C-alpha cells in the first residue's frame, strides 16, 4: 500500500515518536472522537443525527487499515465491557441489541474506506465521495439486515434507513469537503 496516501502520515513527521506510543495515542483519540460523536445529537430533518458515521469516515480516510480496524475494535470493546461509549450507554446488550448491526457495519466500513484511501480515494472529491458512499452503504446494510431480523425488513427500512438518508448525505458531503481539501493544503 502507499503510505504517502494516508493523511495522518502527512500531517506531522512522526519519525521521532515511538511507533507503539503513537499507535496507542491515535487509537485513543479515535475512540474518544467516536464516543463524543455518539453523544452529540444535531437537530436535522427528519430525525436528529449523531456525528458517529462522520467520525468513522474521518478515521477510515486518515488512518491506515490496521489503525482503523484497531480503533473501532477498541471502541466496541469499551462498549462491550460497559463503558458508556455508545449513544445511550454501554454494555454487551448494545452489541446484540437492535442497533448492533450498525456498530459492526462501522467496523467494516472503516476498513473498506481506509483500504480505498490507501489507493488514493481520499485525495479527490469524486473518489472520496464514492468511498464514503460505499462506507455508508456498508454501515446501513449491516444495520438494516440485523434490525430486519428483529422487527422485519420493511419496518427496518422505514425506521433504520429512510429517515437517515438526508443526514448521511450531509455527513458524506462534510467529510468530502474536508479530507481532499486537507490533502491539497498539505501537498503545498
N, C-alpha and C positions, 0 to 999 in steps of 0.2 A: 504494500500500500504506500501511498505517497504522503508521508508525514508532514510535508510542507503544505498540504491542503487542509490540515486540521488547524482551525483557527486558534485554539488555545496555545499551540506551539509558536504562533506568530506574535501573540500579544506581549510576551516578555521572554527574555533569554533565561531559560531555566537551567542552564548548564552548571551553575554553581550551587544548585539546590539538590539535596539528597533526593533521588527519584522516589524512594518509598515515602518520604515525608510529603513530597509534592503530590503523589497519588492519593494518599490518605486525606490531605488537605482538600484536594479537588472533589473527592467523593463526599466529604463532609459538607463542602459548600453546595454541591449539587443537591444533596439530601435536605439541607436546610432550606434551599430555594424551593424544592418540591413541597416541603411541609408548609412553608409560608404561602405558597401559591394555592395549596389545597384549602387553606383557611380563608383566603380573601374571596369575597363574593362581590362581583362588579354588576351593578344594575345593567341589564341588557334585555332586549326583546327577542323572543317571547319568554325566556327564562333567564334568571341571573346566571352569570358564568363565573367559574373559578379560572385561575390562570395556570392550572396544572399542566394541561397539554401544551401550553405555550412554553413552559419550562422544559418539558420533555423535548420539544422542538429545539430549544436552545442547547440542551445537553447533547442531543444527537448531532446537531450541526457543528458543535465546537469541540466535543470530546472525541477521543479515539473509540473504536468499537469496544475494546475491553473496559475502558474507563466508563463509557456509557452504561454497559452491562453492570459493572460493579456498583455504580452509583444507584441505579434503580433497584438492584437486588438488595443493597444495603437499606434503602428506603423501605422496601417491602418487609425486610427482616425487622426493622424497627417497629413497623406497624404490627407485625405478627407477634412480637413479644409484649405488645400492649402500650407502647409509646403512642401518644395521641398525634400521630403524623398525618392521618387521613382527614378528610373534610370534617367529619363529625366524631373523631376519636381514634382508637386503635384497638388492636386485639385480633386474634385469629379469625373471629367471626367476619371481619371485613374481607378476609382472603377467601371466604367461601360463601359470602352473602351476595345479594343481588348485584352489587357493583364490582364484584371481584373480577369479572371479565375485562372491565375497563383497565383495572390495575395491571393485569397480566398483559393486556394489549399495549400498555405504555412501555413495558419492558421490551417487547418485541419491536415496537415502533422505534424506540430509541436505538436499537441495534441496526435496524434497516436504514434509518436516517443517517446514522453515523457511517455505515458502510457506503452509502451514496455520497456522503460528504468526503470520504476518502477517495472517491472517484472524481471529485471536483464539483459535486452538485450544490455545494454551499457557496460557490463563488459567483454564480449568475442568478439573476432574479427568476428567470424562467425555470432553470433546473432546480433551484431552491423551492419554488412553488410546487413543482412536480414531486419532489422529495417529501415535502411536508403534507401534500395531499395524500400520497401513499401512506405516510405515517398515520395520518388521521383516519384513513380507511382501515388500517390495521387495528387501531385502538377501538374504533366503533364496531368493527366486525367481531372482535373478541367480546366486546361488551354486549352487543345485541345477541350473539349466539348464546352466551351464558345466561343473560337475562331472559331470553326467549324460552329456555328450558324451564325457567321458574314461572313466568307469567304468560307465556305464549308469545310467538314471534310477532304477531300483529300488534299486540299491546307493547311489546318491546320496541318495535319501530316507532310507534306513536309516542311513547314516553321516553325512550332512551336514545333516539336519534333525531327525529324531525325537529324537536324544539331547539336542538343544539347546533343545527347547521349554520345559522347566521353567526353565532358567536365563534364557532370553529373557523369559519372563513375569515372572520376578523383577526383571530389569533394567527392564522397562517399568513395573512397579509402583513401583520405587525412583525412577525419573525422574518419574513422575506424582505421587508424594508430594512431590517436591522442587520442581519448577518452578511449578505453580499455587500452591503454598504461598508461594513467594518473591514471586509476583505479588501475592498478598493482603497480605503483610507490607509490601512496598514501597509499595503503594497507600495504606497508612495514614499 
